Amino acid sequence: MPLFGEGLGLDSIDALELVVLMEKYHGVKITDETVGRKVLSSINTMAEFILEETAKNK
């Protein structure tokens, strides 16, 4: 299910909060808007991104 729009209906403030929490708890950063849109499209894409980025940092 999409996080924004017709899905869960999250907005830009929610997106900012998700980005901050991902950095705080998982040490991953989203610095590009295009990447951010893809990563924040669903819970699954967020989880995949976190797993990929944390694997790179080990």
Buried (B, 14 or more C-beta within 10 A) or exposed (E): EBBBEEEEEBEEEBBEEBBEEBEEEBEBEBEEEEEBEBBBBBEEBBEEBBEEBEEEEE
